[in-house]
Structures are given as structure tokens and as C-alpha cells.
Amino acid sequence: MEENSREGEGSTMKEEKINPFEMAKKQVDIASKYLNADPGLLEKMKYTKRELIVHFPVKMDNGSLRMFTGYRVQHDVARGPAKGGIRYHPDVDLDEVRALAMWMTWKSAVVNIPFGGAKGGVQCNPKEMSLPEIERLTRRFTWEISSMLGPDRDIAAPDVYTNPQVMAWIMDTYSILKGYSVPGVVTGKPIELGGSLGRFQATGRGVVITTLEALKYLKKSVEGAKVAIQGSGNVGGISAEHFRRLGAKVIALSCSRGGIYNERGLDVTRVLDRKEQYKCFVCETKDETEVTNEELLELDCDILVPAALENQITEKNAPRIKAKIIAEGANGPTTPEADEILNDRGIFVVPDILANAGGVTVSYFEWVQNLQELIWGEEEVMDRLTRIMQRSFKEVLDISLAKKIPMRTAALVLGIGRVVEATKLRGIYP
Ligand code: NAD
């Protein structure tokens, strides 16, 4: 939640709305061909378990009441409690939340942590709301969905335009309802309230760790590699800073209003600080130029990191993508049609359910620390994160090579396979 102006919201990216839930179900069909499993169980994977739609009023600063619509969807809990972020965005709808919940299930299974998948969202534009309005919206939404939440049931986390402060309000509201503090009901909390060291950096770090593994496999170096990043929030911003530290050249960064490009490499910290100040990217030197979100995706670069919203790489622009590696920080940035084109063109894709799984991995660490009342040091968190991301990358790559299938299909085969197996072992009751 890093911008305050609403100008340009959503206008730069989506020409037509591709239904993400249809896309997610199509991915299950693609992976199912490589899974030797009961067709009935594979069909089950395409359904969400539980969905709640809530309409609720919020008192605005001018004294008026405004109605909002929110969602919480649990996709699957065979492997553990449901887990997934909460998004505040004007485009949030039920199918988007369903797709994001399904991807959370596969993601938790790919990195082999004992969580199922969930997601939530409120259709709103936080950029045109004051902080007290966002707080009232958050507390009321938490109350509305509280019957689904709980540290053993369904654990929330940040997503687009929600942040540690929002998580603190969720935790506080849920705790008031229970009568005692329940830090384990959300992850991505401020450190002072039981948040884990390293959680804020986790998703971006995971994107970089898996990209490094891809580079190693392709026998390329990160040193001097040209990186273009769409989105500069939690995932995009942290990835950019870490790539820069490792000696890569971050040549472009963007936000909802467009981006900034310098083929010699941006001074990432300075550019992000300026963005914070002006609420958009402002060119400062003669080497820097403006770039649209569409242009950014097609820049001549080695690594492309989509780190904003869904449906950015489609059959329309996939033929023009020049990157050699795409590391998906965002959830669902590539359509199945685009996937085929990228695959034919030999572009190496580190798929979302692997590349951005660092977030849920450290969320799991945060939950474990909360339940056991432990505090781990940052080094311990990062070591554990690195090991899990490297192991998961290798597992996906091995399947991809053995079955001669793209990395996304391999990740889906691994994730869905684990969920199907867990479902089979538990059995269908009654
Ligand atoms: P954020 O709110 O911190 O940042 C979102 C970024 O997207 C901002 O830079 C914003 O300007 C940009 N953006 C919004 N609308 C845009 C548009 N129309 N065109 C271009 N850019 C636009 O959110 P985040 O947490 O960084 O999430 C980004 C993506 O990563 C989402 O797909 C999210 O689901 C995924 N993700 C996040 C996490 C996490 O831990 N935060 C974990 C896994 C996946």
C-alpha cells in the first residue's frame, strides 16, 4: 500500500478482463495430464471449499455511510489450515479471489509447508481513503469474516495495497472478539506485535533466490544482468534492491501510473525514495526516461519480473518479450496462451507458485514462532528461507526435465500432486 494518489489506477494495464479463475482451472487441466490420479479428485481441485461474500457499511470521514463488498475464499485445507493474503483494490471480485486462493494452495504445497490455500479482498480504492477510513473498513471486514478466520483455521496476510499496519488492525480486532491476544491469526504483522524478522523482505528475496537458481541452471551470471521490474511495492521494490545489491542492473521499475527506464541501470534506492516523495516515478537525470507498463514488459533485458497484477503477459505481447528469464513476483501475471508462446520461444519462466512462495514460507515461520512464542533471528529466517526456495526450485526443475514439461506445469504437477495425495490419504467423509 505505497501510493496515495488514485490517478491512473488500473488504467495502464488491462485492456480486457481475462477471468483469472478460468485461467487457474485451465492450469489444473494442463497439469492433470501428467498426474496419474483419480479423475474425481482432480476435478475436486478445481472447486473452492468455502466462500463468503460480505456487504458492510463504513463510516466515512465526512459522516456519510458507504457500502463495501468483501470476500474470503478457502480453496483447500487438506494439508493444513487455509492461508492467504487480503487485497484492497477496485478490481477485486469473487473470481479473482477464487483464483488467488487456488494458487495459494498449490504454492504452499510446492514449498511443502503445512498450509492450505485461501484469499480475501475488499473492492475499494485505498488510495482515495484516509487512514482512519481504512482502519474502520479493515476492522469491520475482519468482524464480518471472523467466523472463517483463526490460527488453526484460516490465517490472513498482506497482499496488494495492504500492509503490516492493516495486519495489526486485523489481529487486534480478532483478538478483541476472542478476549485474548491471537497473533497467529495473521502474518506480515509489525515486528512489535509478533511479526517475523524477514517477513517484509521474504517475497522479494524469494524471487531473487529462485532467479539465481535459474541463472545457475542456464549458466549465466547475475553480475551485470539487465533486470526490468513491473511494480515497485513490497515484492517489486524489495526484489529491485536485492538484485542491485547482487550486481545486477535494474534498468526499469514501475507503479500503477507508469515507470522509469535507464539502460545503464537505475540507482534503485534513490529512485524508490523519489517515488515515495512524489507518489510516482520522476526522471532526474538525462539517462532516465519514462516508460509505460506495457513498454516495460517488452524491454531488452535478461530478467523480467512482473510484480504487480494478473494478466500482464498475454498472447498479444508474449511474442515481443525479450527477456531470457521471467521470474513471476505477481500472482497469475501470465495467461496459459502466453505460456505456450514463451515456452516455444525458449524463455525460462520461474512460475508464480514457486517464485513468489518466499512470502508464504516466512509467513509459516511467523506462525510457528507465534504458536511456540519464539523469536528467531533474521539470519536464521533467511537461511531457512534460502534452503526451502533452493530445494523447491530443484524439485520443480527435476520434474520439468524428467517429464519434458515447462516449469509452470512442473510446479503445478508437484503442488497439485501433493494436495491430491493428502486428500486421498484423508479420504472423502463420510
Ligand atoms: P503492493 O501493494 O506492495 O504493490 C503493488 C504494486 O503494483 C505497486 O507498485 C503498484 O503501483 C503496482 N500496480 C498497481 N496497479 C498497477 C497497474 N494497474 N499497473 C502497474 N502497476 C500497478 O503489493 P505487493 O505485495 O508487492 O504485491 C504485488 C504482487 O505480488 C501481487 O500479484 C501479489 O498477489 C503478489 N504477491 C505478494 C506477496 C506478498 O508477500 N506481498 C506474496 C506473494 C505474491
Boltz pocket constraint, residues with backbone or C-beta under 6 A from the ligand:
constraints:
  - pocket:
      binder: B
      contacts: [[A, 1], [A, 2], [A, 3], [A, 8], [A, 9], [A, 10], [A, 11], [A, 12], [A, 13], [A, 14], [A, 158], [A, 159], [A, 160], [A, 161], [A, 162], [A, 199], [A, 203], [A, 230], [A, 231], [A, 232], [A, 233], [A, 234], [A, 235], [A, 236], [A, 254], [A, 255], [A, 256], [A, 257], [A, 258], [A, 293], [A, 307], [A, 308], [A, 309], [A, 310], [A, 329], [A, 330], [A, 331], [A, 356], [A, 357], [A, 359], [A, 360]]
      max_distance: 6.0
